[in-house]
Amino acid sequence: MLIEKIIRKCGITGMVKYLCKMAGVSRSGYYAWIKAENIRASRQENDWKDYELIKKIFDKKKAKAGALVIKMILENDYYVVMNHKKIRRIMRKFNLVAKIRRINPYRKMAKATQEHKTLSNLLDRKFDQGEPGKVLLTDITYVYYGSAQPAYLSCVKDASTKEIVTHHLSRNLKMDIVYDTLKKLSDSLNGMVHPEAILHSDQGFHYTHPEFQKRVKKMKLTQSMSRKGNCWDNAPMESFFGHLKDEVNYKECESFEELQKLIGNYIEEYNNDRYQWGLNKMTPAQYRSHLLAA
């Protein structure tokens, strides 16, 4: 009834002026908004098309891919170049929230016995030295399978290429877990040891053990250790374990053999199919080849 009175008194133009005043907007702004209706519709349609492609990747990665990961997959697998800011805007617009990995709580480290010897931190967090095989990081983490049965994963990671050079899964934490890891590392290197190669670890029981240190020297590797209780000194290795625990459904495995296969497949995919922003958007294997060819 009020609108009808305004129309009779002021006409359409007067009504627009009155309603704009009530809404706190200018008439020029209102007409500009009306004029841009087709542009908004077109933008909405384009956003929806981009969303469908982003959502496809987001779902494939089980909601564990952020804007940078999605950008690399778009470029490498779909040949689509899209600004990461646009990807973030669309993810916010359509409520695509990536599952963020929480920082691991304090991890217990076994105390070394008096006969064990800790070594200096020769690496000093200079992880990426641009040469494959020069800086090798190693650590052990646990995973549970079946009815909460523990298994232990030992890995060696190339700090320059971010490639998992070798890994070994064990049912226990006996010294064999690191001895077998060294054996696999030796087989992987096939005698091609970098003349300045460093094997960096924490100060855990396994790495301070005299026999382990003896075997490392025999392989012509120089051993380096993080400062006590400082996880940042081996951050790239910790980061890989964090991603693995986020992305691998290891708790669904019913047997140790099933767990071995699952983790082996994940590491194979990580090395050969996982594009990484810090590797010029290459996979670790591609980046290793790139460095060797440079």
N, C-alpha and C positions, 0 to 999 in steps of 0.2 A: 504493500500500500504506500509506503514511504517513497519507494522508487518511482511509482506511478505519479505521485505528487511532484517529485523533482523533475520528471520528464515533461509534465504539463507546464511546469513553471519555467524551467530552464532549457528544455530541449535535450537532445542527446549530448551535445557538446558540453552543456552545463552539467549534466549528470557525470560525465567522465571527469570533469574538473572537480566536482564535489567528491566523488569516490576516490580520486587520486589524493585529494587533500586528507580524507579520512584514513587512507592507507599509508600516508606519509611518503608518497613517491611523487616525482615530477611527471607532468603530462608527457614531456619529451621522452623521458625514460620509459613510460608505459607504451608509447607508440613505437619506440625502438625495440622493445621486447616483443610486441606484436609482429613487427616487420621481420624479426629474426626467427620466427617460428619454424620456417622451413630449414634454416641452418641448424637449429637445435634438433630437429627431427632427424636430419641427416647425420649429425654427430652421434646421436643416440644409437642410430642403426649401425654406424661404424664401430662404436664402442661395443655393441653387442656381438658383432662379428669377431672383434679382437678378443672379447671375453670368452667366447666359445673355444677359441684356439688355446688361450691361456689356461682355461679350465681343464681342457683335455690333458695338457702337460701337468697341471697341478694335481689332478686326480691320479694320473699315472705314477706320479712321485709320492702318492699317498699323503698329500697336504704337507710335504716336508721340503718343498722347493720355494725359495724366495725369488724376488724380482731378478737378481743377477743370474741365478741358475736358469730361470725360465728364459731370460734373454739369450744366454748361450745356446740353449737347446733350440730355440726358435731359429737362430742364425745357422747352426750347424746341421740340424735335422730337417727343418722346414724351409730353410733359405728365406726367412722373413727377418728383416731388420726392424727392430722396434726399440725406441728409447726406453731405458730402464725407469725413467721418471713416469713415462706413460703407463708402463706395466704396473708400477706401484699405484698410480691413480685408479686404474681399472680394478686392481685387486681390492683397493679400499672401497670403491664404488659398489662392487658386487660382493663385498664381505668375504673375500678369500684370504683367510688368515693362516699363515704358515705356522706349523708347530715348531716352536723354538726350543732348541736343546738347552736344558738347564746345566749349569756348571756342576760337575761332579762334586759330592761332598768329600771331605778329607779322607784320603785313601791310606789305610794302614800300611806301613812298610816294616818288614821284618828287620830287627836289629842285627847288625853284623856281629859275629863273634870277635873276640880279641885278635884272633889270627888273621882276620880279614883286613884287607887294605883298601881304603878309599883313595880315589885319585882326583887330580885337579880338574876343574872345569876348563878344559882347553878350548872348547867351542865358544863359550861366552855368548850364546844366543845368535851367533852368526851362522844361521842355518843355511841360507841360500847363497852358496859361493859360486854358482853358475857352472859347476862342473859335475856331471854325473859320476856317482861313485866316490866322491870326495868326502861327503858328510853322510854317515849312516846313523840313523837313530833306532834305538831298540827299547822295547818295554814289554811288560806282561799285563794282561787284563783278564777278568773273569767273565764268563757268561753262564747262564743257567738253562738247562733243557729238561725235558721230561718232567718228572715229579720233583722239581727244584734240585736237580743234580748239578753240581758245579763242573765246569770245564775251564781250562786256562789257555788263553791264546797269546802266543809270543810272536812278535812281528819285528821286521827290520824295514825301515822306510828310508828311501833316498831323499834327503832334505832339499835338494835342488830340483828334482823332477816330481817330488811328492808321490813317487811310485812305491808300492809295497813290493820290495825286492823279494822277500820270502816270508813265510809264516809257518808256524807249527802249533797244532792244537793238541792238548794233553789232558788226561783225566786227573792228573795230580801236579803238584808243584815241586817234584823232585828235580835234582839238578839236570836230569836228562832233557828237560824242556828247553834249556838254553844250549845244551850241547848239540841237540838235534837241530836247533835253529842255526847254530854256527855251521853245522855240516851242510845244511841246505843253502846257506849263504855262500859257502865255499863252492858248492856245485854251481850256483847261479853265476858267480863271478868267473868261474872257469879259468882261474889263474890271472885274470885281467884285473889286478888290484891297483887302484890309484896309488901312486907313490907317496901321497900325503893323506891317505885315507884315515878317517877318524871314525871310531865306533863309540857313540855317545849314549849313555843310559843314566838312570838314577842310581842311588847308592844302595839299592836293594841287595838282599843276601846273595842272590845268584851272581850278580855282577862284581861283587867284592870277593867272591870265592877265589882262592889261589889257583885252582885248576882251570876255572873259566878264564882268568887273566893269562894263564900260561897258554891256553889254546888261542886266545885272541892274538897274542904276540907271534905265535907260530904262523898265523894267517897273514902276518905283516901288517896288522892294523894297529893304530895308536888308540888306546882307550882313554875316554874322557867321561867325567861324571857330573851330573847336576849338583848344585849345592843342596844340602840336606833339607828336605821338606819343601823344596821350591819347584813346583810343577811347571812354572813358566820356562825353566831351563830346558825342558823337553816338550814344549807346547805343541809342535806339529804332530808328534806321536800321540799325545793326549787327544788332540783334535780328531785324528782319524778314528780312535777308539770310540769317541763320543758319537761321531756320525754313524759308525757301524752299529752301535747299540740303539740308535734312533731308527735306523732304516731296515735292520734285519730282525725278522720275527723268530728269533732263536728259541724263545720259550715254547714255541709250538712244536719243536722237534721232539720226537719220541725216543730217538736213539742217538748215540754218539756219532755213528756213521752218517746219519741224516744231518746232524749239525756240521760235521766236517764238509759235506757237500755244499750245504747252504753258505757257509762262510767262504769256502773256496770259490764259489760262483760269484759271491759279492765282491771279493777282492779282484777277480778277473774282470768284472764289469767296472770296478773302480779304476783299475789301471788302464783299460782300453776304451771305455765308453763314457767316462765321466769328465765332461768339459769343466775346466776350472778357470775362474776369472784371473787368478794370479799367474796362470801359465799361458798368457796371451790367448785365452779361450780355447786351449788345446787340452787333450787328455794327457795324463802323465806319460804314457808310452809315446805319444806324438811329440811331446815336449822334449823327451830324452833324445829322440831322433833329431829334433831341431837343434839341440845343443851340440850334439856330436857332429852335425853337418856344418855348424857355424865356423 
